[in-house]
Amino acid sequence: MFTPADKSLSVPDPNDRPYAGILSLGLTLHVERSNSYHGLKFMTGVVGPWSLAEETQRWIHDLGGWEQPQGWDYQLENEPIFNFAYEYRRKFRLAGERERWSVEALSVAGAWLGNVLTQGEIAGLIRFGYNMPDNFGPTLARGMGHMPPPMWAGSSRSASPWGFSIYGGAMANFVLRDITLDGNTFTDSPSVDKKFFVPAAGVGIAVGNRHVVASFSYLFWGKEFEGQRDYSEFGALTVSYLF
């Protein structure tokens, strides 16, 4: 769900982000090599009232005792969505041994095509840790969503089944279309003048063993439209059980 900064206005500020809700289902194909990764994702669903974003946000605000948003009557109209995404990653060992202390760098390039999002993106990540899982790092939003589960070599040289990593990275997004800012494709709807270049950066930590991996990321997202008051920042906590 996407909302403007001031949710108390019954008629939203036309110079702020429109109200929009997206409900989607994605199917992702992962292809891994020793040091390279290819991901292909197809996403479909709906944007607009059928997404039930308004009802969901109102329910959450009721539970938390927060003020209700007032401008959902001006959200984007119902529209089916279809989007493809492709991502390529390359992994480089800079120092050390993965099953002990090591430093790795990952380069990322990708593209989105569809009526929700059409953009290109490039990113770079670096991570440092001990006994790190054999994977291709975290996502910095708008990527595959979830990367393939990590592989553990289980070498006898590893002193512990546990490992951890600290990571950071930066991303450049080149946006041609974003339905949450440009509005509906075939009907008139609220919209704002988006920015075509949106930078982003993130840091995080991951801890786990061969069965459980927990990670926390904090992201800084650049201004996405003209007149936006400030950049966005948010955190994400993920816990995965592998079997």
N, C-alpha and C positions, 0 to 999 in steps of 0.2 A: 504494500500500500504506500502511496505517495501523497503527501499533504503539504500545504503551504506552511510558512513559519508561524503565522497567526491563525490558529484554528478557531478563534472565538468569533470571527466575522461570519455572519449569515450569508453575505455576498462577498466572496473571496476577493482579495487584492488582485486585479488583472495583471499586475506586474510580477506576481509571485507564481511559483510552481502550481499547476492545477491539481485538484484532487484526482487521483487515478488509482484503480485497483487492478491487479493482474492475478489470475489463477491459471496455473500452467502445469503441464506434465512434460517431462523431458526423458529422452532416450539417448544414451551416450555410448559410443564405441571407443574403447581405449586400445591402442596398439603400442606396445613397449619393446624397445631394444635395450641393449646394455647401457647406452648413454643417450638415447633419444626417445622421444615420446610423441605420438600423434593422437589427437582426440577429435572426434566428430560428434556433434550433438544436434539433435532435432528437438524442437520445443513447439508445443501447440497448446491452445487453451483459449481464454477469453479475457478481454479488457473491458471494464465498465461495470455496471451494477450486478451483472451475473457473476462477477468474481466474488461477491459477498464481502468485499473489503470493508464497506461501511458497517455492516452488521457485526463483523469481527472486531473492528476498532471500538464500536460502541460497547460491545460486551466486555472487552478488556478494560475500558475506562470505567464501566460499572463495577467490575471486580476491584479495581484499584482505588475507586472513589475519586477519580479525576474528572475535570470538566469535560463535557462532551464536545466533540467537534461540531461545528455548525454549518459547514459549507458543502456537505456531500451532495446536495441537490445540484451542484454545478460540476460534478465529476464528468469524466469522459464517457461517451456513449458506448453501448455494447458493440464489440467488434471481435470476430475470431482472429486469433493470432497464429502465425506460422513463422518460425525462425530457425535458421541453421547457424551453427558456430563451428569453427575449426581452430585448433590450437596446436602449436609445435613447441617442444621444449628440448633443450640440449643441456647435458650435465657435464661439468668440468671439475675434476679433483685438483684443488690448488695446493693442498698440503696434507700430510698425515695419511693414516689408514682409516677407512670408514669404520671398522670394528673397534677402533680405539679413538684417539683424538684426531679430528680432521676438519678441513675447511673445504666447502664446495661452492661453486657458482653455477647458476642456472640462467640461461637466456630463454626468453619466451616471446613468441610472435603469434598473432591470431587475428581472426576476422569474424564478424557477425553479418548476416544477411537476412533480412526479413522485414515485416511491417512493425515489429516491436523495436528492433535495434539494428542499425546498419553502421558498422564502424570497423576500423582497423586498430590494432593495439600492439605495442611492444613493451617488454618489461625485463627487468633484471633482478635476480635474487641472489643473496649470499647467505650461507648458513654455517654455523660453527657448532660442533658438539662432540659427544662421546657415544660410540656404538650407535650411530644414526641408522635408521631403517633405510633399506635400499629402495627409495622412491624418488619422485620428481618434485618434491616440495609442496608447499601450500598453494592455494589459489588466492589471488588478490581481488576477489569479487568479479563478477561479470565473466568469469572463465568457465571451465567445465562444471563448476559448482562443487563437485567432489572428484578428487583424483583417485586412481586405483589404490587399493590397500597396499601397504608397504610389504616388502619381502625381507626376511631376516636370514642371513646366510648360516647363522649358528656355528660359526667357526670356534674351535677350541681356544683360539687366541683371545677371544673376548672374555674379559674378567667377570662380566655380569650380564644377565639377560635383559637388564634395563638399559635404556639410553635416553639421551635428551639432545635437543638442538635449540639454538637461538638464531633467529633469522630476521632479515630485513630486506626490503626491496622497494623499487619505484616502478611506476607504470605511466605510459603516455597513451591516451585514447584519442583517436581522430574520428569524431562523430559526424556522420552524415544525416542520420535520422534517429530520433529517440521519441517514441510515441508518447511517453509521459511528459515531454516538453513540447513537441510539435503538435500534439493533439491527434484526433482521429484521422484515419487515412482517407475515408470517403465522405465524411460528414463534417459540418462545422462544429467546433468545440473550443473550449478555452485552450490557449497556448501561450508560450513565451518565446523570446528570441534566444535560442540555445547558443552555447559556445561550441566551436568546432574542435577545439583542443582542450582536453580535460586531463590534468596531471593527477596522479595519486601516489601514495606511499604507505607502507605498512611495516610493522614490526610484530614479532611474536615469539612464543616459546612452545615447544612440544616435548612431552615426556611420555614414555611408554615402554612396553615389552612386546613379546610376540603375540599377545592376546588383547591388550588394552592400550589405546593411544589417546591421550588427552592433549589438546592444544588450545592456546588462547592467542588471538590476533587483535591488534588495534590498528585501524586504518584511518588515513586522512585523505579525503576526496576533494579535489579542487572544485572551484565554482563551475557550475554546469550551464548557467544562463545569465544573460545580461541583467544587471541590477540585483543579482543574488547578494545577500548581505554578508555571508561568510562561507567559508568552505565547510564541508561536512566531516564529522568524525564519529566513529562507532567501533564497538568491540564485538567479537564473536568468540564463543566458547564451544568447542566441539569435542565430544567423547565418542570413540569408536571401539566396538568389540569385534575382534577378528576370530573367525572359526573356520 
